[in-house]
């Protein structure tokens, strides 16, 4: 009677089985690290702040101009472009010259 084989199981050669025992032997000989070293310099925080700038109370105000009749929105990069930059308009997808 044939035996069932698990074809999903990883095949281990004799050389790999021998190598595993060598690695276990080396693991016990390595020194144990007790703590991790963290490089945390408190002086680095000054690089991320703007000198003398407190922008917490500022608001961003942008004037939105509606799309004009001679412009289109590229369906790849989503930028509003002039009609002269239109390169493809297949299937309702308008593509600009940069994305072509």
Number of C-alpha atoms within 10 A of each C-alpha: 3 4 5 6 7 7 7 6 7 7 8 8 8 8 8 10 10 10 10 10 11 10 10 10 10 9 11 9 8 8 7 8 6 5 6 6 5 6 6 8 7 7 7 9 9 9 8 7 10 9 8 6 7 9 8 6 5 7 7 4 6 6 5 6 6 6 12 10 8 9 14 20 18 23 15 13 11 12 12 14 18 16 14 11 14 19 15 15 12 8 6 8 12 17 23 25 12 11 12 9
